[in-house]
Amino acid sequence: MKVLLISVLVGVFSGGLAAAEKPNLLVILADDLGWGDVSCNHPESKIATPNLDRIAREGIRFTDAHTSSGVCTPSRYSLLTGRYHWRTHLQKGVLGGFSRPLISADRVTLASFLKGQGYHTACIGKWHLGMDWPLTDDGVADDGGDFSKPFADAAKVDYATPIRNGPVDRGFDHYYGISASLDMFPFVWIRDRHATEAATAEKTWLRSGPAGPGFEAVDVQPGITERLVAYLGERAAEAKAGRPFFAYVPLASPHTPIVPRPEFQGKSGLNDYADFVLQIDADMGRILDALEANGLAEDTILVFTSDNGCSPQAKIADLQAVGHFPSGPFRGHKADLYEGGHRVPFLVRWPTKGEAGRVSDRLVGQIDLLATMADLLGQELPPDAGEDSVSFLSEWIGAEGGPSRTSLVSQSIHGSFAIRDGHWKLLLCPGSGGWSHPRPGHDDTSGMPETQLYDLAADPGETRNLAEAQPERVARMKAAMEEAIRRGRTTPGPDLKNDVEIELVKPLPSAGLKRKAKS
């Protein structure tokens, strides 16, 4: 086995794979699923996820895998582009359902790269990266990312005219899904460039807005799964004949609205969120069955992960009261710089090449998928593409050597930065930077240190701030972050420009509290 794996690695690095050897790639991205919600990650979990556990048992489970942000739009950008989202104009928060595109037209994406390598590419699920909705006055909808209030031009959206600069203009041959989160209007399905119905009704899922008369939130998770299962059947013959596929499947669940199907309601014995997680796991069983039934399982790399940590909308305190911890042993949750915000489940199964049942504690990011696939196919990325992406192909196939990531940048919903250096982590803000205590804008952080330094090897729960005791390490890690900003990249290659000027330390909401400078 060892000789086989090494020979495969040499073949990859020496010119790529023949068409018939190229594996399919299926990336499933859950929405707000915590690290500890997957029972193979956290044996004390009160939610059993047997199908996800099966993927881990038959593949590799990464325990130190991260998104680039504690919230979804930024993480999705980084996953698809191999570039940190904070190099764009999106310095905090997320987009809305009527937001303009975040990925520029000339940006190489995982989809466009694989399409250029002969792959058929499909996106099935929640996009949330912006698209150009046409208006009846020939304009383009633009909510400016403000989805907290009704959209002023909602009545002028032309649902009969093709949408531009969405998934099918960013490398995907086919798209079926929704424009943003399931609690963000417009509440309509989109097929390729067209809404499947006009949003002539108004419906409410946390937020009220234009909706298709036939659209129901409870149907979205089943609808994504059904479309993916159908897609696998449609592509099976061509995949076996030498035209592989890349399917990117960003789920809209277990994000709010938390709407498990009736057959899953009450099944967990915990709450609706736990029921919804059980539904997702059951859908993963359907997908695994579809891969087997279509003869695709052996030649498909299956990646399962989440866009950020568990949301407090899951009623985390209630779950913890009965012994379930969505973030496992880690501090914080969605939106945070603490580990619970951006350390996520990350499972990879590749039956013909991977080493089943292996657990890796290597530091990896979703941002690394682009460089890893380029490495696998023996292709070099253009110098202005994937500038923050590092291949971890050697980990996928169980071979020694290959490049290794030692540093990774994370960002909170308010735009605060954290940087990893091995097992050390530096936070450039007081408190969580997000939604957990101490929460900017809600809790008084005026007397707290401006920086936090944690040794994750000794203190994975981030309870002991060592910044004051290790000023040289703080200065060195801060300088590394400044260099990452200055160079426009974190990988070898020519310096590049960020899209905007970037503040290293972002101002945080004060909730009327005057922050005191720390001496």
VMD Tcl script that draws the C-alpha trace (Angstrom):
set ca {
  {0.00 0.00 0.00}
  {2.78 2.43 0.90}
  {4.49 1.92 -2.47}
  {1.20 2.42 -4.29}
  {0.46 5.69 -2.51}
  {3.91 7.10 -3.19}
  {3.72 6.14 -6.86}
  {0.34 7.87 -7.13}
  {1.81 11.03 -5.61}
  {4.74 11.01 -8.02}
  {2.33 10.59 -10.91}
  {0.29 13.58 -9.78}
  {3.27 15.88 -9.49}
  {4.81 14.81 -12.82}
  {2.16 15.86 -15.28}
  {-1.33 15.14 -14.07}
  {-3.92 12.48 -14.75}
  {-5.35 11.13 -17.95}
  {-9.02 11.93 -18.55}
  {-10.16 8.47 -17.48}
  {-8.21 8.79 -14.22}
  {-9.62 12.14 -13.12}
  {-11.84 11.64 -10.07}
  {-15.20 13.29 -9.64}
  {-15.38 15.87 -6.86}
  {-18.45 16.29 -4.65}
  {-18.22 19.06 -2.02}
  {-21.12 19.28 0.43}
  {-21.16 22.39 2.60}
  {-23.57 22.40 5.54}
  {-24.84 25.75 6.80}
  {-24.18 26.52 10.51}
  {-23.31 22.95 11.53}
  {-21.02 22.87 14.55}
  {-17.80 20.86 14.93}
  {-19.35 18.90 17.79}
  {-22.61 18.20 15.96}
  {-20.90 15.39 14.04}
  {-20.68 12.47 16.42}
  {-17.40 11.09 15.05}
  {-15.80 14.40 16.08}
  {-17.30 14.41 19.54}
  {-18.20 11.01 21.04}
  {-20.14 12.75 23.82}
  {-22.50 14.22 21.21}
  {-26.17 13.64 21.91}
  {-26.92 13.73 18.17}
  {-26.02 10.52 16.34}
  {-24.80 11.06 12.76}
  {-24.16 7.53 11.45}
  {-23.87 8.48 7.79}
  {-21.36 11.24 8.43}
  {-19.53 8.87 10.75}
  {-19.42 6.39 7.88}
  {-17.68 8.94 5.65}
  {-15.08 9.44 8.38}
  {-14.70 5.69 8.85}
  {-14.16 5.17 5.12}
  {-12.03 8.28 4.65}
  {-10.10 10.95 6.53}
  {-11.34 13.12 9.37}
  {-9.55 16.44 9.79}
  {-9.81 17.73 13.36}
  {-8.13 21.14 12.82}
  {-9.97 22.38 9.71}
  {-11.24 25.93 9.35}
  {-13.32 28.36 7.39}
  {-11.92 31.82 6.71}
  {-14.76 33.44 8.64}
  {-17.28 32.90 11.40}
  {-20.11 33.60 8.92}
  {-21.18 32.22 5.58}
  {-20.70 34.57 2.59}
  {-16.99 35.15 3.33}
  {-16.32 31.44 3.87}
  {-18.00 30.53 0.58}
  {-15.92 33.09 -1.30}
  {-12.68 31.68 0.13}
  {-13.65 28.07 -0.54}
  {-14.43 28.73 -4.20}
  {-11.57 31.12 -4.99}
  {-8.65 30.03 -2.79}
  {-8.37 33.70 -1.81}
  {-9.16 35.27 1.54}
  {-12.48 37.07 1.39}
  {-11.09 40.02 3.34}
  {-9.10 41.01 0.26}
  {-12.45 42.10 -1.25}
  {-14.75 44.96 -0.27}
  {-16.57 42.60 2.12}
  {-14.82 43.59 5.34}
  {-17.58 42.47 7.70}
  {-20.98 40.80 7.66}
  {-22.60 38.94 4.78}
  {-24.50 39.68 1.58}
  {-28.27 39.68 1.08}
  {-30.47 37.93 -1.45}
  {-30.48 40.94 -3.79}
  {-26.78 41.80 -3.38}
  {-24.38 42.39 -6.26}
  {-21.76 39.68 -7.03}
  {-18.79 39.35 -4.71}
  {-16.70 37.15 -7.03}
  {-15.33 39.26 -9.88}
  {-15.85 38.10 -13.45}
  {-12.13 37.52 -14.06}
  {-11.51 35.56 -10.85}
  {-10.55 31.87 -11.24}
  {-12.88 29.71 -9.16}
  {-12.75 26.06 -8.28}
  {-15.55 25.59 -10.81}
  {-13.94 27.49 -13.69}
  {-10.61 25.78 -13.06}
  {-12.14 22.30 -13.11}
  {-14.30 23.18 -16.11}
  {-11.07 24.03 -17.92}
  {-9.80 20.56 -17.01}
  {-12.75 18.87 -18.70}
  {-15.14 18.65 -15.76}
  {-18.86 19.20 -15.92}
  {-19.63 21.60 -13.08}
  {-22.79 22.08 -11.06}
  {-23.81 24.12 -8.03}
  {-26.88 22.85 -6.20}
  {-28.01 24.78 -3.14}
  {-27.51 28.13 -1.41}
  {-25.29 30.54 -3.37}
  {-25.09 33.63 -1.12}
  {-22.31 35.26 -3.14}
  {-24.43 37.80 -4.96}
  {-25.92 37.90 -8.45}
  {-27.42 40.53 -10.73}
  {-31.22 40.44 -10.54}
  {-32.64 42.52 -13.42}
  {-35.16 45.28 -12.78}
  {-38.01 46.25 -15.09}
  {-36.43 49.70 -15.60}
  {-33.25 48.03 -17.02}
  {-31.43 48.52 -13.74}
  {-29.94 45.90 -11.43}
  {-31.15 45.11 -7.92}
  {-28.77 46.08 -5.13}
  {-29.73 45.73 -1.48}
  {-26.27 46.83 -0.37}
  {-26.11 43.82 1.91}
  {-28.84 45.29 4.11}
  {-31.44 42.55 4.46}
  {-32.79 43.80 7.79}
  {-35.53 45.84 6.11}
  {-37.78 45.49 3.05}
  {-36.00 45.91 -0.28}
  {-37.06 49.22 -1.84}
  {-36.96 47.92 -5.44}
  {-38.63 44.56 -4.74}
  {-41.64 45.40 -6.93}
  {-39.36 46.19 -9.87}
  {-37.50 42.85 -9.98}
  {-38.05 41.22 -13.37}
  {-38.28 37.50 -12.66}
  {-38.80 36.64 -16.34}
  {-35.45 38.06 -17.48}
  {-32.25 36.03 -17.04}
  {-30.16 36.61 -13.93}
  {-26.56 37.59 -14.69}
  {-23.27 37.11 -12.88}
  {-24.50 34.24 -10.77}
  {-23.13 30.69 -10.53}
  {-23.35 29.93 -14.26}
  {-21.20 33.00 -14.93}
  {-18.59 31.95 -12.38}
  {-17.67 28.56 -13.79}
  {-20.72 26.37 -13.26}
  {-22.47 24.65 -16.15}
  {-25.62 24.18 -14.10}
  {-27.19 25.80 -11.05}
  {-30.24 24.93 -9.00}
  {-30.84 26.60 -5.67}
  {-31.60 29.79 -3.78}
  {-29.84 33.14 -3.88}
  {-28.93 33.50 -0.18}
  {-29.79 32.14 3.26}
  {-33.17 30.53 3.73}
  {-34.31 33.44 5.92}
  {-33.41 36.03 3.25}
  {-35.71 37.06 0.42}
  {-36.35 36.50 -2.44}
  {-37.89 33.16 -1.52}
  {-37.70 31.48 -4.93}
  {-35.85 28.62 -6.57}
  {-33.43 29.47 -9.38}
  {-32.55 27.13 -12.26}
  {-29.45 28.24 -14.15}
  {-30.27 31.91 -14.92}
  {-34.01 31.95 -14.26}
  {-36.29 32.00 -11.23}
  {-38.68 29.06 -11.50}
  {-41.58 31.33 -10.57}
  {-42.17 35.02 -10.01}
  {-42.11 36.18 -6.40}
  {-45.70 37.46 -6.43}
  {-46.47 36.54 -2.83}
  {-45.04 37.67 0.49}
  {-43.89 35.12 3.06}
  {-42.00 35.23 6.31}
  {-39.20 33.06 7.62}
  {-37.71 35.33 10.31}
  {-37.73 38.07 7.65}
  {-40.65 38.99 5.40}
  {-40.20 39.49 1.69}
  {-41.15 38.55 -1.87}
  {-41.76 34.84 -2.39}
  {-42.87 32.42 -5.03}
  {-46.39 31.13 -4.29}
  {-45.10 27.54 -4.40}
  {-41.95 28.08 -2.36}
  {-41.84 26.63 1.17}
  {-38.81 26.63 3.44}
  {-39.44 23.08 4.62}
  {-38.96 21.84 1.04}
  {-35.50 23.33 0.52}
  {-33.30 20.70 2.19}
  {-35.20 17.82 0.50}
  {-35.19 19.76 -2.78}
  {-31.41 20.18 -2.77}
  {-30.91 16.50 -1.97}
  {-33.35 15.36 -4.65}
  {-31.72 17.55 -7.30}
  {-28.26 16.26 -6.37}
  {-29.39 12.62 -6.49}
  {-30.91 13.27 -9.93}
  {-27.71 14.99 -11.08}
  {-25.60 12.00 -10.06}
  {-27.81 9.78 -12.18}
  {-27.63 12.17 -15.13}
  {-23.82 12.40 -15.03}
  {-22.97 8.77 -14.29}
  {-22.50 7.57 -17.87}
  {-20.35 10.54 -18.91}
  {-18.28 10.32 -15.73}
  {-17.51 6.68 -16.48}
  {-16.69 7.61 -20.10}
  {-14.01 10.09 -19.06}
  {-15.81 13.38 -18.38}
  {-15.82 13.74 -14.61}
  {-18.04 16.12 -12.66}
  {-17.60 18.66 -9.91}
  {-20.72 19.17 -7.80}
  {-20.65 21.93 -5.19}
  {-23.60 21.45 -2.85}
  {-23.97 24.30 -0.35}
  {-26.88 23.31 1.89}
  {-29.20 25.90 3.43}
  {-29.49 23.92 6.67}
  {-29.37 23.57 9.63}
  {-29.39 27.40 9.34}
  {-32.57 29.22 10.29}
  {-35.42 28.80 9.67}
  {-35.00 25.49 11.48}
  {-37.65 23.46 9.65}
  {-37.15 19.69 9.83}
  {-39.57 17.57 7.85}
  {-42.49 16.10 9.84}
  {-40.89 12.65 9.96}
  {-37.87 14.11 11.77}
  {-39.74 16.38 14.19}
  {-39.12 15.19 17.74}
  {-36.84 12.37 16.55}
  {-33.76 13.58 18.43}
  {-35.53 14.10 21.73}
  {-33.56 17.36 22.06}
  {-34.96 20.21 19.95}
  {-35.80 21.21 16.37}
  {-32.16 21.96 15.56}
  {-31.06 18.48 16.56}
  {-33.94 17.05 14.50}
  {-32.72 19.07 11.51}
  {-29.20 17.68 11.92}
  {-30.67 14.16 11.89}
  {-32.42 15.02 8.62}
  {-29.15 16.19 7.08}
  {-27.43 13.00 8.14}
  {-30.23 10.92 6.64}
  {-29.87 12.87 3.40}
  {-26.16 12.07 3.42}
  {-27.20 8.43 3.54}
  {-29.32 8.97 0.43}
  {-26.39 10.61 -1.33}
  {-24.01 7.80 -0.40}
  {-26.57 5.32 -1.72}
  {-26.91 7.29 -4.97}
  {-23.14 7.24 -5.49}
  {-23.15 3.46 -5.00}
  {-26.20 2.86 -7.18}
  {-24.70 4.84 -10.06}
  {-21.28 3.17 -9.81}
  {-19.64 6.47 -8.83}
  {-18.49 5.84 -5.26}
  {-15.01 4.51 -6.03}
  {-14.08 7.35 -8.37}
  {-15.55 10.26 -6.43}
  {-13.79 12.40 -3.85}
  {-16.48 13.30 -1.33}
  {-15.84 16.29 0.93}
  {-18.24 17.17 3.73}
  {-17.78 20.32 5.78}
  {-19.65 23.38 7.16}
  {-19.47 27.08 6.37}
  {-18.99 28.12 10.03}
  {-19.89 27.04 13.53}
  {-23.29 26.44 15.09}
  {-25.60 29.45 15.41}
  {-27.07 30.55 18.74}
  {-30.43 30.21 16.96}
  {-30.00 26.49 17.63}
  {-30.67 27.30 21.31}
  {-27.18 26.26 22.32}
  {-27.80 26.76 26.05}
  {-30.71 24.32 25.93}
  {-28.58 21.75 24.10}
  {-25.73 22.16 26.55}
  {-28.14 21.70 29.46}
  {-28.82 18.15 28.27}
  {-25.16 17.43 27.52}
  {-24.84 18.30 23.83}
  {-22.11 20.80 22.91}
  {-22.32 21.93 19.26}
  {-18.76 23.33 19.35}
  {-17.39 20.29 21.18}
  {-14.58 21.31 23.56}
  {-14.05 24.64 21.83}
  {-15.13 28.09 22.89}
  {-17.68 30.21 21.06}
  {-19.94 29.63 18.08}
  {-20.97 31.15 14.75}
  {-19.72 34.71 14.08}
  {-16.82 34.44 16.57}
  {-13.05 34.50 16.38}
  {-13.02 31.80 19.04}
  {-12.59 28.28 17.65}
  {-16.29 27.50 17.72}
  {-16.84 30.16 15.08}
  {-14.60 28.76 12.37}
  {-13.28 25.28 13.32}
  {-15.62 22.99 11.41}
  {-16.23 19.35 10.50}
  {-14.09 18.31 7.53}
  {-14.38 14.79 6.14}
  {-12.82 13.49 2.92}
  {-13.54 10.11 1.35}
  {-11.70 8.81 -1.74}
  {-12.01 5.02 -1.72}
  {-9.47 4.20 -4.42}
  {-6.69 6.42 -3.05}
  {-7.37 7.48 0.52}
  {-6.48 5.63 3.69}
  {-9.72 4.66 5.42}
  {-10.29 5.64 9.02}
  {-7.37 8.03 9.32}
  {-7.57 11.05 11.61}
  {-5.41 14.07 10.77}
  {-4.62 16.93 13.15}
  {-2.96 18.89 10.35}
  {-4.02 22.54 10.06}
  {-6.10 22.93 6.89}
  {-8.59 25.39 5.47}
  {-11.48 25.13 3.04}
  {-9.52 27.77 1.15}
  {-7.06 24.99 0.24}
  {-9.40 23.02 -2.03}
  {-8.38 24.92 -5.18}
  {-4.63 24.33 -4.76}
  {-5.26 20.71 -3.78}
  {-7.26 19.96 -6.93}
  {-4.67 21.74 -9.10}
  {-1.99 19.59 -7.45}
  {-4.01 16.44 -8.01}
  {-4.45 17.21 -11.70}
  {-0.80 18.22 -12.13}
  {-1.69 21.77 -13.15}
  {-0.23 25.10 -12.08}
  {-2.62 27.85 -11.12}
  {-2.14 31.27 -12.73}
  {-0.05 33.57 -10.51}
  {-3.11 35.68 -9.70}
  {-5.34 32.75 -8.71}
  {-5.61 30.80 -5.48}
  {-3.15 33.17 -3.85}
  {-3.96 31.96 -0.33}
  {-4.52 28.28 -1.14}
  {-2.11 25.51 -0.07}
  {-2.37 21.94 -1.34}
  {-2.92 19.19 1.18}
  {-3.15 16.42 -1.41}
  {-0.54 14.36 0.42}
  {-2.94 14.13 3.36}
  {-5.75 12.96 1.09}
  {-3.75 10.02 -0.21}
  {-1.82 9.22 2.94}
  {1.62 10.00 1.56}
  {4.45 11.68 3.40}
  {5.83 15.02 2.26}
  {4.15 17.72 0.24}
  {3.57 21.33 1.25}
  {2.25 22.00 4.73}
  {0.21 24.87 6.09}
  {1.44 26.34 9.38}
  {-0.57 29.57 9.43}
  {-4.18 30.49 8.73}
  {-6.22 33.68 9.05}
  {-9.78 33.81 10.41}
  {-12.19 36.72 10.69}
  {-15.27 37.42 12.80}
  {-18.59 38.85 11.62}
  {-17.43 42.33 12.69}
  {-14.19 42.00 10.72}
  {-11.72 41.32 13.53}
  {-8.74 39.15 12.64}
  {-7.15 36.08 14.20}
  {-4.01 34.39 12.90}
  {-2.66 30.92 13.60}
  {1.05 30.12 13.85}
  {1.31 26.41 14.51}
  {-0.66 25.77 17.69}
  {-0.54 29.46 18.68}
  {-3.47 31.75 17.94}
  {-3.55 35.55 18.12}
  {-6.84 37.49 18.24}
  {-6.63 41.19 17.40}
  {-9.62 42.28 19.45}
  {-11.06 42.04 22.94}
  {-13.73 39.42 23.52}
  {-15.19 37.11 20.90}
  {-15.32 39.66 18.07}
  {-18.68 38.07 17.28}
  {-21.83 36.89 19.03}
  {-20.68 35.03 22.13}
  {-19.70 36.54 25.47}
  {-17.84 38.89 25.69}
  {-19.79 40.25 22.74}
  {-18.89 43.59 21.15}
  {-21.82 45.95 21.19}
  {-23.49 44.12 24.06}
  {-20.86 43.49 26.73}
  {-18.46 46.02 28.20}
  {-15.07 45.12 26.73}
  {-13.46 48.40 27.75}
  {-11.25 46.85 30.41}
  {-10.21 43.84 28.36}
  {-6.85 43.37 26.62}
  {-6.74 44.55 23.01}
  {-5.06 41.29 21.95}
  {-5.48 37.68 22.99}
  {-2.91 34.91 22.59}
  {-3.77 31.27 23.17}
  {-1.77 28.05 23.07}
  {-4.32 25.71 21.51}
  {-2.20 22.64 22.22}
  {-2.40 23.22 25.97}
  {-5.61 25.29 26.07}
  {-8.03 24.35 23.27}
  {-10.84 26.10 25.13}
  {-9.05 29.48 24.86}
  {-9.29 30.26 28.57}
  {-5.79 31.60 29.34}
  {-4.71 34.75 27.51}
  {-0.90 34.71 27.25}
  {-0.50 37.95 25.28}
  {0.96 39.92 28.16}
  {3.42 37.14 29.00}
  {4.64 36.70 25.40}
  {4.90 40.15 23.78}
  {7.57 39.03 21.29}
  {5.36 36.27 19.94}
  {2.46 38.71 19.68}
  {4.62 41.18 17.75}
  {5.90 38.45 15.41}
  {2.45 37.10 14.62}
  {1.02 40.59 14.12}
  {3.87 41.36 11.72}
  {3.06 38.18 9.78}
  {-0.54 39.36 9.42}
  {0.64 42.75 8.22}
  {2.84 41.01 5.64}
  {-0.10 38.88 4.46}
  {-2.05 42.07 3.87}
  {0.82 43.95 2.24}
  {1.72 41.18 -0.23}
  {-1.83 40.48 -1.34}
  {-1.12 36.78 -0.96}
  {0.20 34.21 1.53}
  {1.73 31.77 -0.98}
  {4.89 32.05 -3.12}
  {4.48 34.23 -6.18}
  {4.36 37.86 -7.26}
  {2.84 40.42 -4.92}
  {-0.78 41.20 -5.72}
  {-3.19 43.98 -4.84}
  {-6.10 43.70 -2.47}
  {-9.36 45.14 -3.77}
  {-9.51 47.71 -0.95}
  {-7.35 49.12 1.82}
  {-7.48 46.78 4.80}
  {-7.51 47.83 8.45}
  {-5.57 45.41 10.63}
  {-7.59 46.28 13.73}
  {-11.24 46.98 13.03}
  {-13.40 49.25 15.19}
  {-16.03 47.24 17.05}
  {-19.56 48.18 18.12}
  {-19.47 49.81 21.53}
  {-23.18 49.83 22.48}
  {-22.64 53.28 23.95}
  {-19.76 52.07 26.09}
  {-16.59 54.11 25.85}
  {-13.65 51.77 25.43}
  {-10.69 52.51 27.70}
  {-7.21 52.27 26.22}
  {-5.18 49.51 27.84}
  {-1.90 50.73 29.23}
}
mol new
graphics top color blue
foreach p $ca { graphics top sphere $p radius 0.5 }
foreach p [lrange $ca 0 end-1] q [lrange $ca 1 end] { graphics top cylinder $p $q radius 0.2 }
display resetview
